[in-house]
Amino acid sequence: MELWIGTKDGLRKTPADSPIEIEGEAITAIAVEGTARWAIVGGRALRRSADGGVWETLASLQDLRANCLLPTSSGVLVGTSEARLMRHSGGALEVVEGFGRVAHRDGWYTPWGGPPDVRSLAGNASTLFANVHVGGIPRSRDGGDSWEPTVDIDADVHQVLAHEGWVLAAAARGLLTSEDDGESWLLADEGLHGSYCRAVAVAGDTVLLSASTGPFSRQAAVYRRPLGSDGEFERCRNGLPEWFGENVDTACVVATGEAAAVGTSDGSVFLSEDRGGSWSAVATGLPSVTCLALSELPTC
């Protein structure tokens, strides 16, 4: 298992004594595709490390800020500021024109009055999902050529995740789930101390969700609940702090198999190997954690 840690000052991986992969630059997003690693560096540059080799810059943005990425069979999608979607498929980053024609796009907004962002991306074998903040979750069923809205814009989604027939979204009012590719959604917040959610992952058969009382909360926590359950969320306590001092942000809760990791703004990373039942600190004193990626090691 590999755990990659993106911070405001470089990209690292565990164990803690591993060399810093990218030093002196903020890491906005990281993704794993087979033996390749992809990263957004400084909010501008798309970089790739093939087979654990040197990181090469593939493309850069000038007027937009890159927020998230998703490797797909037709290239790497990059979500940006001003709610744009770009694709890299071997050359420059190119605008995904169909995303600019989503119905009700003129109703997207931010609470502070600035332009909205594409905040996270997800996909399964048939459908792509883009989380716009604030603009709901547009989806594409033709590889990104055309897009249509799904959940209500005012759901205020912070992260979307696709997992084995499920679509999950951490939103300002709790966890949204869909079993039909976004045709219908259920909202849940039972057991949470606050319904403001920023990050979601699935470890084994268990949903992990970060929650707090609001965008500037000083009391954030991570919760767990079986996937598909309608019961209450259980707070993850064993090995974690009583409270996180700030929200556990988008892309800072990740999972693969039964393992999961949580990264925090104070530079700590916690690892669980039992679907969030217990945790141990694997890194402390780092620059603020901005994103994580957890993957199984390739087998021979």
N, C-alpha and C positions, 0 to 999 in steps of 0.2 A: 504494500500500500504506500502511495506517495501523497504527501500533504504539501501543497504549494501555498505560500502565504504572501499575498500582495499587501504592501504597506505604503504609507506616504513617502517612504524613503527606501525603495528597493523591493526586489522579489527574492524571497528565501524559500527553502524547503526544509523539512525535517529529515534527519535529526538536526538539532540546533547547531552542531559544528560543521554542517555542510556549507560550502562556499556560497556567498551571495551571488545569485544568478544575474540580476540587473541591479546596479548600485547607483544611488544618488538621484533616482527619478521616481515619481509617484506611479504606482501601478493602479490603473482604474478597473481592469477586469482581467480575468485569466480563465482559459478553458483548455480542456484536454480532448484530443481527437486521436485515438490509438496511441502511437508512440510520439506524436507531435504535440507541442505545447504552443498555445496562442496567448498573446497578452496585448492589452492596450496600455501604452506607456505615455505618461504625461498628458493623458486625455487627447492625444493627437495621433500618435504613431501606432500602427498595427505591426506587431512583431511575431515571428515564429521561430521555434527551436525544433528542428526535425531530429528525431531519434536521440534526444538529449544533447544535441550539438550546440553550436554557437547560435545566439539569438540574432536574427537578421530582420531588418526593417523592410516590410513589404510595401507599405503605403503610408501616407500621412495626410491628415486633414489640416486645412488652413483656417477656415472661417467657422467651423463647427467643432464641438467638443464630443469626442467618442465616449460613450457611457457603458456599453455592454457589447458582448459578441456571442455568436453561436455558429459553430462549424456545422455545415449541412452538406448534402451530396452535391449541391450546385455551387458551392463556395461558402465563404465565411460571411455571415451577416453581421453588420455593425450598426447598433442603434446610437443615435446622436442627439445633441441638443436641437432645439427647434422642431422636435418630433419628426426627424428624418430617419430613413433607413437606407443603408448603403450595403453593397455586396462586393467582396473581393473574390475573384475567380481566376487569378493568375496574372492579372494586370493591375491597373489602378482601381481604387475604390470608385464604384459607380452607383449613382442614385437608383434606388428601386422605385421606379416611377409609379407603379400601382399603389404603393403605400401613400402617396400624396393624393390619391383619389378616394380614400376611405370615406364612406358616408358619415356625416355629422362631424367631420374633422374641424369644421369651423367653430364647434362648441368646446373644443379642448382648451384647457386653461391651467393656470397654477394659482394657488391661494394668494401668492404675493404679487400677482399681476404680470409676471414674466412669461415668456414662451414655454410651452410644455416640453418634456424630454421623453425619448424612448428610454425607459429605465432598466428593463430586463427583457430577455428573449428566451423562448423555449420552443420545443418541437417534439413531435412523435413521428411515426412512420408516414403519416398522411397529412398532418396539419402543423403549421407554424403559428406561433403566438407571439405578439409584441405587446408588452405592458407600457402604456403611455401614462405619464404622470403630469396632469390628470387628464385621462382620455379613455379609460377602460382598457379592454384587451382585444384589439383587432386580431383577426385570424386569417390565414391563407390556406386554401386547400389545393393550390396549384403551384406549389414551390416558391411562392412569393410574387407571382405575376399580378394577382389581384387580392384585395383584402376587404373584409367586412367586419363591422362591429359585433361584439358579443355582449359582455356585461355592461351595465349602466355606467356612463361616464363618471357619475358622482360616487361610485363605489370607492374611488380613491385608492387604486391598487398600487402597491410598492414592489411586488415581485410576482412573476408568474412562473409556474413549474409544470412540466408535463412528465407523468410517471405512469407507465404501464396501464394505459387506458383512462387514467385520471388527469384532470387539469386542476391545479391548486393555485390559489392566489392569496398572498398576505396583503390585507387591505386595512384601511383605517377603522373599519368596524368589525374586524375579526377575520376568520379564515373562510374563503370562498372555495367551494369544490364543485366540479362538474364531471359527470360520467359520460357525457355525450358530446365531447369536443366543444363545449361552450354554448350549446343550445340552451341549457338551463343551468342554474347555479343554486347552491344551498349555502347559507351563511351560518357560521357557528362561532360562539364566543363563550360557551359554558365553561366555567371554572377558571377563566382568565382573570387576573386582578385588574386588567385594563384591556380594552379591545383594539388598541392601536397596534397593528402588526406590520413589521418591516421585512421579515425574511422567513422562508419556508423551505424545508427539505424533507425527504423520505428516506428513512433508514430501515431496511427490511420491510416490515409491515407497519411501521410506525411513523406518523407525521411528527416533525419537529417544527416548532413555530416560535418566533420571538415576538414578545408582546410588552406593551407599556401603557401608560395612561395618556400619552400624547407625544407630539414631535419634539418637545423639549423636556421630556420626563427625566427624572433622576432615579427612577425605579423601574428597571426593565428586567425581564426574566425570559427563560426559554421553557417551553412547555412541550409535552408529548401526548399523543393519543393514537390508538390504533387507526389505521387508514380505513375509512368507511364507517367508523363508529359514530354514533350520535350521543355518546356519553360525554362526561366532562373532561376537559384537558387536565393533565396532571403536571404540576410544576417539577422541572428537573432541579434536584437539589444536591444530590450526592457528588461532591467534588467541585461544585460550582459556587461562586460567591453568593451571599445572601441576596444581593441585588447587583445588577450592572448599573453603573453610574450614568450611562447614556444608552440610547437605543442600540440594540444589536442590529446592524444595518443590512440592507439588501446585499446578497451574495456573501454574507458573513456567517451563514449557517449552511453547511453542505454535508452530503452523505454519499456513501457508496456501499453496497451490501448492507451489513449491519453496523458499519462504522459511520461516525459522524464527527464533525468538528465545528467549533464556534470560535469566531475571532471578535475582538473587542477594540473599541476606540482607545483604550489605555495600553494597547500593545500586548495583550495576552491571548493565547490560543489554548483551547481545551479540546481534548479528544475523548470520544466514547467508542467502545467496541461492542456495546450491548444495546444499541438502538436508543441511546440516551438515558439508560438506567443509571449509569455511573460515569464519572468523568475524571480526567486527570489533566493537569496543566503540562503542556509540552513546550510552551514558549512563554516567556514573560519579559517585560522591559523592552519590547520592540517599539519601533515607531507605530503610530496608529494603524491598525489593520483595516484595509479597505476592501479586500476580497479574498476568498479562499477557493482552492480546487482540490478535491480528494479523488484519487483514482486507484484502481487495482493495478498492481505491477503486472506487466505482460509476462505470460508464461512461455517457456520454450517449446 
